[in-house]
């Protein structure tokens, strides 16, 4: 606490006070209820949503510019089809992240890099629900795309270097006959020159 007081100002420390957090929770619940009330009373919104940034027009508390709950924003502002699409995208990202983590299970640097990338995505999910909203969540979407792109590039690099990884095995020795992936990749690069 003493270190936090030195690094953070008194206003930042007060944000983490139990009463402030409880007040923020009650405001978010009221925001979500406002959005759901409008969403449920307009059946067409179930398919096409209430529209971009609908919260500012609907909310009884005009002090809040957005609901602070990304998943509710997607459901109510974009409709059920886009909400399903968001969960499909997140499930693909989860699948790709698990594949990458298993792929680099025996590579400490690769595993650490993947872990940091996953931690950054988790942080963005929490952050967008703390102080962000759907239309400004670009960092969140960046990490989603980066994880899937990294999986595709890794799969392509493995196929180019004749390393087969099916996503189930975690033994690199099985994959490269006892040679680490970096050594196998380096050897194949030097032999091709």
Order of alpha helices (4+ residues) and beta strands (2+ residues): alpha-alpha-alpha-alpha-alpha-alpha-alpha-alpha-alpha-alpha-alpha
